[in-house]
Every structure is written in structure tokens, then in C-alpha cells.
């Protein structure tokens, strides 16, 4: 990697926003998903830990359901986490509102923002660093992703196939999603004025600012825990790591 890129990284202030404010109804049970037990710990603490331990991240914001701010901080302290935590804020009624609340909480110097789902427990240092390099190389946004393994079909409302995209051009989008701070903050402020359906942060930046987004290959291990089956897979990854295996 070029020396000037290394120097630029060292000078950057990078804030990570961990979004853990949802209810996770598809996972089932009475406990909100972010607090569900994963190998003896609340699920969201894994995503938080991966970012706090990164050499790239200088500050963190945690977004949780309204009223859970102190509770979530206590859960972090129980895992000896929280050294980089700058703010814990209440989420919105939907994910875009939660992200916006996290962005508005950033009152300290910040160059780049990482937006991470609290239900995605395995962010890893190699792609955390690669995402920042994509921004330094000129991208308006950088998204952790993996090439699609399966053939994807586009259908009409009745389920009949319209087209079959070339799998070589398709990516499965993950988080973190990374942006210059001012750009993504302004995107969400504009979104607030004219709310529309968006499924990820990159989509908001694409639609509102015409942002050039770069896919950065991450890991198939970097799953999002959405269903009970996902929880079992995450537990298997952790068990394999503890036993010296590879996820």
C-alpha cells in the first residue's frame, strides 16, 4: 500500500455508528434481537467490539431503543467495552431514522463515518481498513459486500421471471457502509425532508446525491443475524474460532 495512504489513515478521525435499535421480530421471542444471547453475550456487543478494537476507528456512537441507553452501556461495561464510546442515543421508528440520530450525535471532529448493523457480529480489521482506503482513493462511499454465490432471478408480481442478471456483476451488500461524514449527514438531512423507502445507506447516497459507491469485498462470515438459523450459524463461527478452527 502506498506510504501516503498510510499517513492519511493515521490522520483520519473515523466514527463508527452501531445501529442496534430494532426489534428483530423475524428472530422470534420476547427479547429484542440486539440483546439476544450469542455464546454468552448480547448480540450487539460483538459488532461493537469489532469496531472498538479496530485501529481505524477513533470514536463510537451506539444507537438503541429509546429508554435503553443506560442499560446498553451497562452491557458494554460487563464485556470491558466502551473505551471509545462518545454517545449513546435513542433510535427512530425505522432504521433510517436511527442512522440519522446517530449521525446528528457526532459533535466532535469527524472525517469518515462507518455505519454498522448491531446484528452483524463479525466485522474484521482487513475489510474495515480496505473500506477506508476506498474513501481515500476517491469513492463517495464504500460498502462491505461479497460476490453473489447464487443465480438471481427478477420476477413480476406473480412470480414469473422477467430476467436473469449476470451473477458476475451482483454483490450481496453488508455493513459497515462507509462515507465522508459531511456527505452522509447531509444525505440523511435531505432524506428527512422527503422520506422515501431506502434499504441501506448507500442507496440513500445514490438516490439523493448521485454518489459513486464502491463495493469492497468483505467476508461470507460477515452475516446478519435475522432468523433463528442465523443465530445458530453465528454460534458455530464462534465455536470454531474458540477451538482453533477457521470460520
C-alpha positions, 0 to 999 in steps of 0.5 A: 500500500502506498506510504501516503495512504498510510499517513492519511489513515493515521490522520483520519478521525473515523466514527463508527455508528452501531445501529442496534435499535430494532426489534428483530421480530423475524428472530422470534421471542420476547427479547429484542434481537440486539440483546439476544444471547450469542455464546454468552453475550448480547448480540450487539456487543460483538459488532461493537467490539469489532469496531472498538478494537479496530485501529481505524476507528477513533470514536463510537456512537451506539444507537438503541431503543429509546429508554435503553441507553443506560442499560446498553452501556451497562452491557458494554461495561460487563464485556470491558467495552466502551473505551471509545464510546462518545454517545449513546442515543435513542433510535427512530421508528425505522432504521433510517431514522436511527442512522440519522440520530446517530449521525446528528450525535457526532459533535466532535471532529469527524472525517469518515463515518462507518455505519454498522448493523448491531446484528452483524457480529463479525466485522474484521480489521482487513475489510474495515481498513480496505473500506477506508482506503476506498474513501481515500482513493476517491469513492463517495462511499464504500460498502462491505459486500461479497460476490453473489454465490447464487443465480438471481432471478427478477420476477413480476408480481406473480412470480414469473421471471422477467430476467436473469442478471449476470451473477458476475456483476451482483454483490450481496451488500453488508455493513459497515457502509462507509462515507465522508461524514459531511456527505452522509449527514447531509444525505440523511438531512435531505432524506428527512425532508422527503422520506422515501423507502431506502434499504441501506445507506448507500442507496440513500447516497445514490438516490439523493446525491448521485454518489459513486459507491464502491463495493469492497469485498468483505467476508461470507462470515460477515452475516446478519443475524435475522432468523433463528438459523442465523443465530445458530450459524453465528454460534458455530463461527464462534465455536470454531474460532474458540477451538482453533478452527477457521470460520 
